[in-house]
Amino acid sequence: MERSTSLANISALILTTALSPLSYAELWDNEELPMVLTPARLKQSRSEVPASVSVIDREMIIASGVRRIPELFRLIPGTSVGARDGWNYVVSYHGTNYRDSRRMQVLIDGRSIYQAGLATVNWNDIPLAIEDIERIEIVRGPSTASYGANAFLGVINIISRHPEDSERLSLQARRGSNSTEDYLLSNAGQFEGGHYRVSVQTRRDDGFDEDRDGDERRDSDNSEMINLRYEKLINGANLSVGAGYKQGWTSDDFGDFDISAPDTQHKNHFVSAKLSWDLHHNHSQHLRYDYSGQKQLKDWRAMLPPALLGQPNHPSPMVTATANENSRQTRQDLEFQDTIIWSGKLKTVAGMHLKHNRVSSETYYNGLRSSNSVQVFGNLEYRLNDNIGANVGASWERDDNENRSYLSPRLALHYHFNHHHSLRAVFSEAVRTPDLLETSADWSYRVNDIEPREEGMTSGQFIITASGDPDLRAEKIISREIGYYGNFQSAGLQWDVKLFHDTLKHLISDSTALDKFSPENNNRVAQQGFETELDYRPNQAWLLHASYAYINSDSSSQNEQSFTPSNAASAMISYQWRPHSRLSLSRYYSQNTRTGSKKNNFSRSDLRLSHKPLGLQQRLEFAYVLQYRHDDNSELLSDNFYKDRSRHMFTLSLRLP
Amino acid sequence: MGFLKRILKGLQTAALLLFVGLCHSSERSPPTVVDLILPADNAALRALAAEIGRGAAFTINSYIRTPPARDQAGDILLVVSDQLLPLLQQHRYRAAFALYTNSTTFHAVARPNSSAVYSDQPLSRQLKLIEAILGGRASSIAIAWQHPRIGRQIAAARALFPQLNIVDEQLADGDNQRRINRLIQQHEVLLATPETALYNASSARSILLAAYRHQHMVIGPSQSFVSAGALASVTSQPEHYAAEIRTMIDHYLHSSKLPEPRYPQRYSVSVNSHVATALGLRIDEKILLKRLGSN
């Protein structure tokens, strides 16, 4: 029932202008207050949610001191985070395959950012500054029943700051190691009866320093973006509009044949609109439409023997030619959802989601491909008595890319010791339908401008090609978990424990590299273990968050456990002392024993110290962040090294309320 | 004979009783008449009028919105609600009372021979409620206010509740909504003051939604806010207001001294259970009332 009941949707839920039952005050004063109870009535407390849920709030984001969104997920139990390049992050709950973020659903204000055309979540393409995030909710477990395919291992739900909560004007500058240089300008105010927030950001860094041979890496990021959010009430309905544009360059290392820089220009945009309304204070609905587009332009010159380009008769022993990895993708989503509170015991959520993907690329598809999918979903929450509650949900989905339909059920049973402590047992099944790249790729480098020029030999095709398999099936996961959630309110302590046993089958495990690409449903993984998360805030000054996960993984493919930590832990402690100074320490540790090497361990400590001087009404803030790596290992892949164990960042920000 | 005797004796007793009654009534002064002016004609207000008159030492004549002509006027004027406060300005009664009037509004228009029972609740009472809800948990409580009178109440409350972490901010005219929203973000509890310039029908939605977004509590200022989506408020019921004004008028009739304007002495607690559930709180109103020590 996360779609509407999670905290994620609270701010966007429907309002009503219906009057409360006439009170004596209203009789006398004619005081007609709008009832804004719907969000409260639809919300499930964490002790009732049919899944394991983690929350990263604004306080934790600030205390972490990180400048890239994916880094935050190191705080979440069982969640693997790694950087393939300085800018190319991979995030996956329970890890599995590191090659791409393919098995997680990632939403920003309800809009999926999954790119079906290239089968990935590109964290670098998100046109949202980390400073504009209010909260992130992570559903730790399969959630296809609510969120459709790709919510295979879990869901990351990013909620941006509401325009009404944002500062009128915010300026921020950050400089640091690895040529890090970020600037942010944000403005919030009122327009045409609604509230807006607009943010402009530039972000640059050099990425990793060197590869395993000590040679300099080319993996820098140069990004510029603008993001807009607008909220308005229209006749009791809530209109929520979002839009964004991002452009930039990322650089890449020279390959064996490359003679010009294989750098990529990225241009991304999105528009999103959601209208939500109440038919009754027990009945709400919403309709949303999202459109997003990504353009990736990457062409470069390579030098190689002409025979490799299908021109064996070319007289030169070596030729140069232009290759490209250009692509254009669009995605459209239309969703309708209906939520009814039948009684204090029974709530239902049901809806339909339509999706259209389109991708064109000469290299990957030799043209244009598109796919459509339809999903129908529903969840029923029933409270049998004070102690026992049940959730029954399912999703039916059909994707014309695969031409099969799937039904994904989820059942959850809760035993409530009291209002704040519950045991849960959850059974769920989920699918990940194969993507366009996996089913329909026609992957070949078609090169032009072959030089030296020979008549009739100016273009060619690299002899290694790959193609997708139209007969691929969906990957499937069967997940069983039991868990405990407790909220010790008077102490400010929340504690969650989860024991799980997941079986994943029909996995498509091959890397998306041209010479290795032959997708098949031929692998399986069994994962079992436990994880726990603790959040302790005895008062406003202290914050303590800790997580630990143990995962025992058994797979038919080494790939499918390459990104799964056997032990992973995080701890964050933050203390604020007046006047407005804060010290935060974070510790991250992850170990993968199955690879048989300590080279994959990751161990880092971060420190953040911030201070608001008493002058200027404490609107100015200085912050220093130190990241110290305890090991000398490469991060995720084998060529990701920083020269120094320590990295430093300084931030100066000015906020006018 | 015996029958006639009994009839004569009965007549004799009746005559005696009639004589005593006449003598007594000729000595009594006419009863005090209170002209009760109601803002509307409806069942709830008629019930309120009846409640005020129950067991009172005065007679009530009820009127809707307009007082009677001078030749029909009673001794004391009693107006109900803020919208009838202008009637206090030019009255020719011995004394005038306002019932269910906002304390700040009343002070702005009060005349020397008038008094009132306020519609709102004192901040100290609401703070006591917050203390009871928090149950000893350390939290910071934000109060956004405008009128100096409220500022003085906050200063007094600080002395009464040294254990509470109260953060207050006086708002001038301007973008108050944004400033209140900022306080909601930064503090776990917002105590809404009974200032209608800040907390009204047009600001309620934004304030309550901001509180939901941040999972924070709004306490007060009234029953209407609780119905709309605030967590809880101290409130008084119609019978509390009726008893209070009856006591005040009785006191005035006996002592000829006009009592000071005041809050209803009796009160209860109003909690929005949906909001409590959403905040992960389980609140028992009876236990709260016990902690508040309400009568």
Interface residues (C-beta under 8 A of the other chain):
Chain A: L7 I10 S11 L15 S20 P21 S23 Y24 A25 E26 L27 W28 D29 N30 E31 E32 L33 P34 M35 V36 L37 P39 A40 R41 K43 S45 R46 S47 E134 H162 E164 D165 R168 L233 N418 H419 H420 N487 Q489 S490 A491 G492 P538 N539 Q540 P657
Chain B: P39 A40 N42 A44 L45 L48 V80 S81 D82 Q83 Y100 S119 G135 G136 R137 A138 S139 S140 N165 D175 Q177 R178 R179 N181 R182 Q185 E188 A201 A204 R205 S206 L208 L209 A210 Y212 R213 H214 Q215 S222 Q223 S224 F225 S227 A228 G229 Q237 P238 N272 H274 V275 T277 A278 G280 L281 R282
